């Protein structure tokens, strides 16, 4: 595995390698900071966030085994049963390339209707040059502006707005923000039928 | 960092990325890779120090639980 400075972007390669395994077992979307970074945003990060569909323990174990075979390891030495317990307890787990500290992949299971909806609208984005699934760009902007809201997230959203200037569906963003507000009000348990 | 100059910098860079789809990638890759390689080099140095492996194990544990640990 070549991890020297070269024309290969380490973060992109790490993400593509990890997602190529996950893709065999579940639908996923790469979310949060990497959406902006893969669109050229120039800022530091130590992890990439991936959200995957909830899996049974048997399926998760198969995926974890293949991740290990592919050269990844869970950052904290846990048994696969405990990793799974973490994920189903709505906590995140982190993987890295074996023996390498950074970058990390922060994995979480989808937990509410908004998360599930992102699997329906996901797509690959040619502009990024990264062969992974992302949420619809309007959803990423809405999440950053309405839900996450830190200075870093607002700057990420600004970057994405500038990249997609005049191409964004502002109505979609506003509708999605409304869905986020409603899911927040319902404590994240709102089902699609209520949206 | 804050204030208008930082804001202007974000606008300037995003505009460059949008208008130069063939040019931004190389600079961006250098930036991203340098950051990751630099941090990993610091971890490698730490590993060679007394108790380095143990400290790294603790840092991994913290990072696993979502606490930023990049060495300065």
Boltz contact constraints between the chains, C-beta under 6 A:
constraints:
  - contact:
      token1: [A, 5]
      token2: [B, 33]
      max_distance: 6.0
  - contact:
      token1: [A, 9]
      token2: [B, 29]
      max_distance: 6.0
  - contact:
      token1: [A, 9]
      token2: [B, 32]
      max_distance: 6.0
  - contact:
      token1: [A, 10]
      token2: [B, 33]
      max_distance: 6.0
  - contact:
      token1: [A, 10]
      token2: [B, 36]
      max_distance: 6.0
  - contact:
      token1: [A, 11]
      token2: [B, 32]
      max_distance: 6.0
  - contact:
      token1: [A, 40]
      token2: [B, 17]
      max_distance: 6.0
  - contact:
      token1: [A, 40]
      token2: [B, 24]
      max_distance: 6.0
  - contact:
      token1: [A, 40]
      token2: [B, 28]
      max_distance: 6.0
  - contact:
      token1: [A, 42]
      token2: [B, 13]
      max_distance: 6.0
  - contact:
      token1: [A, 42]
      token2: [B, 31]
      max_distance: 6.0
  - contact:
      token1: [A, 44]
      token2: [B, 35]
      max_distance: 6.0
  - contact:
      token1: [A, 46]
      token2: [B, 70]
      max_distance: 6.0
  - contact:
      token1: [A, 75]
      token2: [B, 60]
      max_distance: 6.0
  - contact:
      token1: [A, 75]
      token2: [B, 63]
      max_distance: 6.0
  - contact:
      token1: [A, 75]
      token2: [B, 64]
      max_distance: 6.0
  - contact:
      token1: [A, 76]
      token2: [B, 60]
      max_distance: 6.0
  - contact:
      token1: [A, 76]
      token2: [B, 61]
      max_distance: 6.0
  - contact:
      token1: [A, 76]
      token2: [B, 64]
      max_distance: 6.0
  - contact:
      token1: [A, 94]
      token2: [B, 64]
      max_distance: 6.0
  - contact:
      token1: [A, 101]
      token2: [B, 40]
      max_distance: 6.0
  - contact:
      token1: [A, 101]
      token2: [B, 43]
      max_distance: 6.0
  - contact:
      token1: [A, 102]
      token2: [B, 36]
      max_distance: 6.0
  - contact:
      token1: [A, 102]
      token2: [B, 39]
      max_distance: 6.0
  - contact:
      token1: [A, 102]
      token2: [B, 40]
      max_distance: 6.0
  - contact:
      token1: [A, 103]
      token2: [B, 36]
      max_distance: 6.0
  - contact:
      token1: [A, 155]
      token2: [B, 10]
      max_distance: 6.0
  - contact:
      token1: [A, 158]
      token2: [B, 10]
      max_distance: 6.0
  - contact:
      token1: [A, 159]
      token2: [B, 14]
      max_distance: 6.0
  - contact:
      token1: [A, 162]
      token2: [B, 14]
      max_distance: 6.0
  - contact:
      token1: [A, 163]
      token2: [B, 14]
      max_distance: 6.0
  - contact:
      token1: [A, 163]
      token2: [B, 18]
      max_distance: 6.0
